[in-house]
Amino acid sequence: MANSQKTIAVAGAGIAGLTLAIALAKFGFRVVVAEKQASPSEFGAGLQISPNARRVINALGLDEDFAANSFAPEAIDIYPHKFDAPINSVQLGEFATKRYDGFSYAVAHRADLLNCLYRAAKKFANIDMHFGIEDIDATQTADSVSILLKDQRGTPFPVTARALIGADGVRSQTRIDHINGKKPKFTGYVAWRALASIDHVAKFLPTNHTSLFWGPDYHVVLYPLPHQQSVNIALFSTHKHKSITHEEELKLNPNKLSIKENSTLSPILDSLYDEFTPWPLFGITCDQWYKGNVALIGDAAHAMLPFQAQGAAMGMEDAGLLAVLLAAEPDNAKAFAQYQQLRKPRVDKVQSQSAKNGKIFHMRPPQAWARNFVVARQSPDAQLKRLDWIYSHDPFEGML
Ligand SMILES: Cc1cc2nc3c(=O)[nH]c(=O)nc-3n(C[C@H](O)[C@H](O)[C@H](O)COP(=O)(O)OP(=O)(O)OC[C@H]3O[C@@H](n4cnc5c(N)ncnc54)[C@H](O)[C@@H]3O)c2cc1C
């Protein structure tokens, strides 16, 4: 029987869950990962992986594998509505890598990152991954959690662990069952995601840059994934209702937006509207990220709007730090309290910056004119300077 004090159970084999599993395994824990999907879930599309997230990837020893399956764009070009040339370019590439201690700003498909983590996790004899888990029945005792995992066939798998960590995403059952019962709220924004061929987009935009289009009630981000011969397109729009049903989701069509008036974007998107998948955006804020021997990481604790491209990054930072704290502190109450104290103020600030970006990106005239005037006159590194507090962050705080 494995020592339960050296066993940690993780609900969810997404980006945060697998990052945590690898980090804990490196500290010698036995990790039991329980995932609802039958295999590593490759849903989603592109992800921007900023230098703060890359710091965690590199600390796991995955720098080379991730570099081979991602791309570092040279810049982010900003195009306001009806502009056919960028008003400013945020310098990335070597410039950003130097600025952030050698950690680069990259883009990848979510599956690129997930598979990189999965390949690494599979190499650890002390990580047990269970896919197709339909039920995680957990009961807390004073210093452990007794868990019964059940798969689709009802086969039970018992685990006694020091802690259960919910990395089960925005709709986290761990949060609902063990922390505060809270369900996520619709944010009022909908994302559509599609992949286009790189040859198609190359006719209109430089495919070594990320392109960001701002418009009234919408914005669009395009970035190249040359290792996949594709370009990730994420289109975001403001939705006028406070709630959203599945039928409404399916009726929504990005074609109806004022993007039609945008002479740079329209020819890129015109042939692609049928490819777009709607993705209503939900968020959650929790005052408390842990209770007893159960804690939350990633979207389960703090799903945020993706307008600062930091959701996965925050989940990876959470995971890296929580592993260090659990290894250093045998008392869960102390480790979790320190985890929340170190993480929550930063995550709250990123969450609110993401919401603020939504308002700025979707401005209408005359506010949009003032925004464009200011951004057009900024030096190329002004945007990075403004975001240094996000990108230069070391979640390990010198603990490694
Ligand atoms: C349009 C869009 C663009 C984005 N762009 C970026 C970006 O550029 N950069 C960035 O950093 N972030 C971005 N994000 C955010 C990012 O995708 C999420 O923050 C990140 O994927 C969250 O990771 P997670 O591991 O916490 O949750 P998830 O990725 O949701 O993983 C949760 C896992 O738990 C599993 N699960 C769920 N319920 C259960 C259960 N009951 N039992 C067991 N397993 C369960 C799921 O199947 C899944 O595998 C974007 C999000 C969206 C919607």
The ligand as an ORCA input file, in Angstrom:
! r2SCAN-3c Opt
* xyz 0 1
  C     -10.926     31.329    -26.793
  C      -9.911     31.103    -25.711
  C      -8.593     31.499    -25.912
  C      -7.638     31.307    -24.906
  N      -6.351     31.741    -25.124
  C      -5.435     31.585    -24.134
  C      -4.085     31.997    -24.350
  O      -3.748     32.489    -25.429
  N      -3.178     31.829    -23.336
  C      -3.534     31.285    -22.125
  O      -2.668     31.173    -21.227
  N      -4.816     30.891    -21.895
  C      -5.756     31.021    -22.865
  N      -7.040     30.591    -22.666
  C      -7.399     30.023    -21.358
  C      -6.998     28.563    -21.255
  O      -7.483     27.804    -22.345
  C      -7.525     27.998    -19.951
  O      -7.313     28.901    -18.906
  C      -6.812     26.692    -19.629
  O      -7.013     25.737    -20.645
  C      -7.316     26.166    -18.300
  O      -6.603     25.005    -17.990
  P      -7.129     24.054    -16.831
  O      -6.200     22.900    -16.855
  O      -7.329     24.827    -15.585
  O      -8.566     23.605    -17.316
  P      -8.978     22.777    -18.617
  O      -8.025     23.006    -19.730
  O     -10.421     23.081    -18.831
  O      -8.814     21.264    -18.167
  C      -9.699     20.673    -17.252
  C      -9.614     19.166    -17.428
  O     -10.443     18.562    -16.430
  C     -11.263     17.587    -17.039
  N     -12.477     17.456    -16.220
  C     -13.555     18.265    -16.178
  N     -14.449     17.813    -15.277
  C     -13.927     16.695    -14.745
  C     -14.363     15.789    -13.752
  N     -15.548     15.931    -13.128
  N     -13.567     14.724    -13.437
  C     -12.363     14.560    -14.053
  N     -11.893     15.401    -15.004
  C     -12.655     16.458    -15.335
  C     -11.515     18.108    -18.436
  O     -11.907     17.089    -19.315
  C     -10.134     18.696    -18.776
  O      -9.275     17.734    -19.311
  C      -8.011     30.732    -23.672
  C      -9.334     30.320    -23.468
  C     -10.265     30.489    -24.485
  C     -11.666     30.028    -24.242
*
